[in-house]
Amino acid sequence: MDIASIGGILLALIGILAGMMMEGGSITQIAQPTAAMIVIGGTAGAVMLQFPMSIFLAACKQVVKVFLHKAEDGEAILAQLVEFANKARKSGIVSLDSDLDMVRDPFLKQALMLAVDGTEPAEVRKIMQLELDNTSEIEEKIPAVFEAAGGYSPTVGIIGAVLGLIQVMKNLDNIDEVGRGIATAFVATIYGVALANLICLPAAGKLKFRHREEQRIKEMMLEGVISILEGMNPRMIETKLRTFLFDSRPATASRSNEVTV
């Protein structure tokens, strides 16, 4: 569970609603299902027009990732790569074939398979970098969906407000109804701006961060496999790969199993 995402949206809603009530307003004044229907439906329709259905549905599924996300354990992956480096240095790169079944990450597993099969380091890098780039290109489209929604929703909110004002014009003979109708009409604008700035745009930013985080871990995996294939000292590999982690602490892994040069 991402405490920052959940706490952030709750803090924003509490701050806005509390400020409104301090000025004498009430939640019922902005609880307008019709306005919400116009804004959400209009925004979703505009986004579906811009993006293929597969990308739109993938983005909908990724909403959960904003609030619930299990990040890859970079330290565990680093330790695993160092362990592989030690084994390869002792028994050769082919000895890692027996460890492929215990590798969970498909990207790391594929890179190790290429290494075990005797592929040259330059070719391994070329093949895996191509896969990384293609996957990255697809994943970058997901935040773009939310960015587009953040751009459309305020405008759709204005459309909803104009539609409400049209209905108000029908009751110009009743001044009380006119005032109430104008207040209701502008709720759609609030929904549009809130959807953009409290949900869509922040979600796009968080998904971009998640994507970069996952990409950096995969880059570390690739660099680790290449280093193992080139026969680099396990201690040097650990120092090198630790630069990919945010928490770049000094190497603390046990050196009892390392092979000295």
DAMO-V913112 format. One record per residue. N is the residue number from 1. RES is the residue in three letters. SS is DSSP state (alpha for helix, beta for strand, coil for the rest). PHI is phi in whole degrees, 0 to 359 (* if undefined). PSI is psi as a letter, one per 20 degrees, with the letter a starting at -180 (NA if undefined). Layout:
BEGIN
n->N res->RES ss->SS phi->PHI psi->PSI
n->N res->RES ss->SS phi->PHI psi->PSI
END
This chain:
BEGIN
n->1 res->MET ss->coil phi->* psi->p
n->2 res->ASP ss->coil phi->273 psi->o
n->3 res->ILE ss->alpha phi->297 psi->h
n->4 res->ALA ss->alpha phi->296 psi->g
n->5 res->SER ss->alpha phi->293 psi->g
n->6 res->ILE ss->alpha phi->294 psi->g
n->7 res->GLY ss->alpha phi->295 psi->h
n->8 res->GLY ss->alpha phi->295 psi->g
n->9 res->ILE ss->alpha phi->290 psi->h
n->10 res->LEU ss->alpha phi->293 psi->g
n->11 res->LEU ss->alpha phi->297 psi->g
n->12 res->ALA ss->alpha phi->296 psi->g
n->13 res->LEU ss->alpha phi->295 psi->g
n->14 res->ILE ss->alpha phi->295 psi->g
n->15 res->GLY ss->alpha phi->298 psi->g
n->16 res->ILE ss->alpha phi->291 psi->g
n->17 res->LEU ss->alpha phi->292 psi->h
n->18 res->ALA ss->alpha phi->295 psi->g
n->19 res->GLY ss->alpha phi->297 psi->h
n->20 res->MET ss->alpha phi->295 psi->g
n->21 res->MET ss->alpha phi->290 psi->h
n->22 res->MET ss->alpha phi->294 psi->h
n->23 res->GLU ss->coil phi->270 psi->j
n->24 res->GLY ss->coil phi->95 psi->j
n->25 res->GLY ss->coil phi->276 psi->r
n->26 res->SER ss->coil phi->218 psi->q
n->27 res->ILE ss->alpha phi->296 psi->h
n->28 res->THR ss->alpha phi->298 psi->h
n->29 res->GLN ss->alpha phi->292 psi->h
n->30 res->ILE ss->coil phi->250 psi->j
n->31 res->ALA ss->coil phi->276 psi->n
n->32 res->GLN ss->coil phi->241 psi->n
n->33 res->PRO ss->alpha phi->303 psi->h
n->34 res->THR ss->alpha phi->295 psi->g
n->35 res->ALA ss->alpha phi->296 psi->g
n->36 res->ALA ss->alpha phi->296 psi->h
n->37 res->MET ss->alpha phi->296 psi->g
n->38 res->ILE ss->alpha phi->296 psi->g
n->39 res->VAL ss->alpha phi->292 psi->g
n->40 res->ILE ss->alpha phi->293 psi->g
n->41 res->GLY ss->alpha phi->295 psi->g
n->42 res->GLY ss->alpha phi->295 psi->g
n->43 res->THR ss->alpha phi->294 psi->g
n->44 res->ALA ss->alpha phi->299 psi->g
n->45 res->GLY ss->alpha phi->296 psi->g
n->46 res->ALA ss->alpha phi->294 psi->h
n->47 res->VAL ss->alpha phi->292 psi->h
n->48 res->MET ss->alpha phi->296 psi->h
n->49 res->LEU ss->alpha phi->290 psi->h
n->50 res->GLN ss->alpha phi->279 psi->h
n->51 res->PHE ss->coil phi->246 psi->q
n->52 res->PRO ss->coil phi->299 psi->q
n->53 res->MET ss->alpha phi->299 psi->h
n->54 res->SER ss->alpha phi->298 psi->g
n->55 res->ILE ss->alpha phi->291 psi->g
n->56 res->PHE ss->alpha phi->298 psi->g
n->57 res->LEU ss->alpha phi->293 psi->h
n->58 res->ALA ss->alpha phi->297 psi->h
n->59 res->ALA ss->alpha phi->294 psi->h
n->60 res->CYS ss->alpha phi->299 psi->h
n->61 res->LYS ss->alpha phi->291 psi->h
n->62 res->GLN ss->alpha phi->283 psi->i
n->63 res->VAL ss->alpha phi->301 psi->h
n->64 res->VAL ss->alpha phi->299 psi->h
n->65 res->LYS ss->alpha phi->294 psi->h
n->66 res->VAL ss->alpha phi->291 psi->h
n->67 res->PHE ss->alpha phi->254 psi->h
n->68 res->LEU ss->coil phi->235 psi->o
n->69 res->HIS ss->coil phi->209 psi->p
n->70 res->LYS ss->coil phi->253 psi->o
n->71 res->ALA ss->coil phi->287 psi->q
n->72 res->GLU ss->coil phi->292 psi->q
n->73 res->ASP ss->coil phi->279 psi->n
n->74 res->GLY ss->alpha phi->299 psi->h
n->75 res->GLU ss->alpha phi->294 psi->h
n->76 res->ALA ss->alpha phi->293 psi->g
n->77 res->ILE ss->alpha phi->294 psi->g
n->78 res->LEU ss->alpha phi->299 psi->g
n->79 res->ALA ss->alpha phi->297 psi->h
n->80 res->GLN ss->alpha phi->294 psi->g
n->81 res->LEU ss->alpha phi->294 psi->h
n->82 res->VAL ss->alpha phi->295 psi->h
n->83 res->GLU ss->alpha phi->298 psi->g
n->84 res->PHE ss->alpha phi->297 psi->h
n->85 res->ALA ss->alpha phi->296 psi->g
n->86 res->ASN ss->alpha phi->297 psi->g
n->87 res->LYS ss->alpha phi->293 psi->g
n->88 res->ALA ss->alpha phi->295 psi->h
n->89 res->ARG ss->alpha phi->290 psi->h
n->90 res->LYS ss->alpha phi->280 psi->g
n->91 res->SER ss->alpha phi->244 psi->j
n->92 res->GLY ss->coil phi->96 psi->q
n->93 res->ILE ss->alpha phi->296 psi->h
n->94 res->VAL ss->alpha phi->294 psi->h
n->95 res->SER ss->alpha phi->294 psi->i
n->96 res->LEU ss->alpha phi->284 psi->i
n->97 res->ASP ss->alpha phi->301 psi->h
n->98 res->SER ss->alpha phi->287 psi->i
n->99 res->ASP ss->alpha phi->262 psi->i
n->100 res->LEU ss->alpha phi->296 psi->h
n->101 res->ASP ss->alpha phi->293 psi->h
n->102 res->MET ss->alpha phi->271 psi->i
n->103 res->VAL ss->coil phi->274 psi->o
n->104 res->ARG ss->coil phi->273 psi->h
n->105 res->ASP ss->coil phi->286 psi->p
n->106 res->PRO ss->alpha phi->299 psi->h
n->107 res->PHE ss->alpha phi->295 psi->g
n->108 res->LEU ss->alpha phi->295 psi->h
n->109 res->LYS ss->alpha phi->297 psi->g
n->110 res->GLN ss->alpha phi->294 psi->g
n->111 res->ALA ss->alpha phi->297 psi->g
n->112 res->LEU ss->alpha phi->294 psi->h
n->113 res->MET ss->alpha phi->298 psi->g
n->114 res->LEU ss->alpha phi->297 psi->h
n->115 res->ALA ss->alpha phi->294 psi->g
n->116 res->VAL ss->alpha phi->296 psi->h
n->117 res->ASP ss->coil phi->285 psi->i
n->118 res->GLY ss->coil phi->90 psi->j
n->119 res->THR ss->coil phi->290 psi->q
n->120 res->GLU ss->coil phi->295 psi->q
n->121 res->PRO ss->alpha phi->306 psi->g
n->122 res->ALA ss->alpha phi->296 psi->h
n->123 res->GLU ss->alpha phi->289 psi->h
n->124 res->VAL ss->alpha phi->300 psi->g
n->125 res->ARG ss->alpha phi->298 psi->g
n->126 res->LYS ss->alpha phi->296 psi->g
n->127 res->ILE ss->alpha phi->294 psi->g
n->128 res->MET ss->alpha phi->287 psi->h
n->129 res->GLN ss->alpha phi->293 psi->h
n->130 res->LEU ss->alpha phi->296 psi->g
n->131 res->GLU ss->alpha phi->295 psi->g
n->132 res->LEU ss->alpha phi->297 psi->g
n->133 res->ASP ss->alpha phi->293 psi->g
n->134 res->ASN ss->alpha phi->294 psi->g
n->135 res->THR ss->alpha phi->296 psi->g
n->136 res->SER ss->alpha phi->297 psi->h
n->137 res->GLU ss->alpha phi->297 psi->h
n->138 res->ILE ss->alpha phi->290 psi->g
n->139 res->GLU ss->alpha phi->292 psi->h
n->140 res->GLU ss->alpha phi->290 psi->i
n->141 res->LYS ss->alpha phi->285 psi->h
n->142 res->ILE ss->alpha phi->294 psi->g
n->143 res->PRO ss->alpha phi->299 psi->h
n->144 res->ALA ss->alpha phi->297 psi->h
n->145 res->VAL ss->alpha phi->296 psi->g
n->146 res->PHE ss->alpha phi->289 psi->h
n->147 res->GLU ss->alpha phi->295 psi->h
n->148 res->ALA ss->alpha phi->295 psi->g
n->149 res->ALA ss->alpha phi->298 psi->h
n->150 res->GLY ss->alpha phi->293 psi->h
n->151 res->GLY ss->alpha phi->279 psi->h
n->152 res->TYR ss->alpha phi->279 psi->h
n->153 res->SER ss->alpha phi->300 psi->h
n->154 res->PRO ss->alpha phi->297 psi->h
n->155 res->THR ss->alpha phi->292 psi->g
n->156 res->VAL ss->alpha phi->296 psi->h
n->157 res->GLY ss->alpha phi->298 psi->h
n->158 res->ILE ss->alpha phi->294 psi->h
n->159 res->ILE ss->alpha phi->300 psi->g
n->160 res->GLY ss->alpha phi->298 psi->h
n->161 res->ALA ss->alpha phi->295 psi->g
n->162 res->VAL ss->alpha phi->296 psi->g
n->163 res->LEU ss->alpha phi->299 psi->h
n->164 res->GLY ss->alpha phi->294 psi->h
n->165 res->LEU ss->alpha phi->292 psi->h
n->166 res->ILE ss->alpha phi->298 psi->g
n->167 res->GLN ss->alpha phi->292 psi->h
n->168 res->VAL ss->alpha phi->295 psi->h
n->169 res->MET ss->alpha phi->300 psi->h
n->170 res->LYS ss->coil phi->285 psi->i
n->171 res->ASN ss->coil phi->240 psi->k
n->172 res->LEU ss->coil phi->295 psi->h
n->173 res->ASP ss->coil phi->284 psi->i
n->174 res->ASN ss->coil phi->242 psi->n
n->175 res->ILE ss->alpha phi->297 psi->h
n->176 res->ASP ss->alpha phi->293 psi->g
n->177 res->GLU ss->alpha phi->292 psi->h
n->178 res->VAL ss->alpha phi->296 psi->g
n->179 res->GLY ss->alpha phi->298 psi->g
n->180 res->ARG ss->alpha phi->293 psi->h
n->181 res->GLY ss->alpha phi->293 psi->h
n->182 res->ILE ss->alpha phi->296 psi->g
n->183 res->ALA ss->alpha phi->298 psi->g
n->184 res->THR ss->alpha phi->293 psi->h
n->185 res->ALA ss->alpha phi->299 psi->h
n->186 res->PHE ss->coil phi->282 psi->i
n->187 res->VAL ss->alpha phi->297 psi->h
n->188 res->ALA ss->alpha phi->299 psi->h
n->189 res->THR ss->alpha phi->295 psi->g
n->190 res->ILE ss->alpha phi->298 psi->g
n->191 res->TYR ss->alpha phi->298 psi->g
n->192 res->GLY ss->alpha phi->296 psi->g
n->193 res->VAL ss->alpha phi->292 psi->h
n->194 res->ALA ss->alpha phi->293 psi->g
n->195 res->LEU ss->alpha phi->299 psi->h
n->196 res->ALA ss->alpha phi->290 psi->g
n->197 res->ASN ss->alpha phi->267 psi->i
n->198 res->LEU ss->alpha phi->254 psi->i
n->199 res->ILE ss->alpha phi->234 psi->f
n->200 res->CYS ss->alpha phi->296 psi->g
n->201 res->LEU ss->alpha phi->293 psi->g
n->202 res->PRO ss->alpha phi->297 psi->h
n->203 res->ALA ss->alpha phi->297 psi->h
n->204 res->ALA ss->alpha phi->298 psi->g
n->205 res->GLY ss->alpha phi->297 psi->g
n->206 res->LYS ss->alpha phi->293 psi->g
n->207 res->LEU ss->alpha phi->293 psi->h
n->208 res->LYS ss->alpha phi->297 psi->g
n->209 res->PHE ss->alpha phi->296 psi->g
n->210 res->ARG ss->alpha phi->299 psi->g
n->211 res->HIS ss->alpha phi->298 psi->g
n->212 res->ARG ss->alpha phi->295 psi->h
n->213 res->GLU ss->alpha phi->297 psi->g
n->214 res->GLU ss->alpha phi->293 psi->h
n->215 res->GLN ss->alpha phi->295 psi->h
n->216 res->ARG ss->alpha phi->295 psi->h
n->217 res->ILE ss->alpha phi->295 psi->g
n->218 res->LYS ss->alpha phi->293 psi->h
n->219 res->GLU ss->alpha phi->297 psi->h
n->220 res->MET ss->alpha phi->294 psi->g
n->221 res->MET ss->alpha phi->300 psi->g
n->222 res->LEU ss->alpha phi->298 psi->g
n->223 res->GLU ss->alpha phi->296 psi->h
n->224 res->GLY ss->alpha phi->294 psi->g
n->225 res->VAL ss->alpha phi->296 psi->g
n->226 res->ILE ss->alpha phi->298 psi->g
n->227 res->SER ss->alpha phi->295 psi->h
n->228 res->ILE ss->alpha phi->297 psi->g
n->229 res->LEU ss->alpha phi->296 psi->h
n->230 res->GLU ss->coil phi->276 psi->i
n->231 res->GLY ss->coil phi->81 psi->k
n->232 res->MET ss->coil phi->291 psi->q
n->233 res->ASN ss->coil phi->300 psi->p
n->234 res->PRO ss->alpha phi->306 psi->h
n->235 res->ARG ss->alpha phi->293 psi->h
n->236 res->MET ss->alpha phi->292 psi->h
n->237 res->ILE ss->alpha phi->298 psi->g
n->238 res->GLU ss->alpha phi->298 psi->g
n->239 res->THR ss->alpha phi->297 psi->g
n->240 res->LYS ss->alpha phi->293 psi->g
n->241 res->LEU ss->alpha phi->285 psi->h
n->242 res->ARG ss->alpha phi->294 psi->h
n->243 res->THR ss->alpha phi->292 psi->i
n->244 res->PHE ss->alpha phi->279 psi->i
n->245 res->LEU ss->coil phi->264 psi->q
n->246 res->PHE ss->coil phi->297 psi->g
n->247 res->ASP ss->coil phi->271 psi->n
n->248 res->SER ss->coil phi->273 psi->m
n->249 res->ARG ss->coil phi->281 psi->q
n->250 res->PRO ss->coil phi->300 psi->q
n->251 res->ALA ss->coil phi->302 psi->p
n->252 res->THR ss->coil phi->237 psi->j
n->253 res->ALA ss->coil phi->295 psi->q
n->254 res->SER ss->coil phi->297 psi->p
n->255 res->ARG ss->coil phi->256 psi->j
n->256 res->SER ss->coil phi->294 psi->h
n->257 res->ASN ss->coil phi->264 psi->i
n->258 res->GLU ss->coil phi->283 psi->q
n->259 res->VAL ss->coil phi->259 psi->p
n->260 res->THR ss->coil phi->283 psi->q
n->261 res->VAL ss->coil phi->290 psi->NA
END
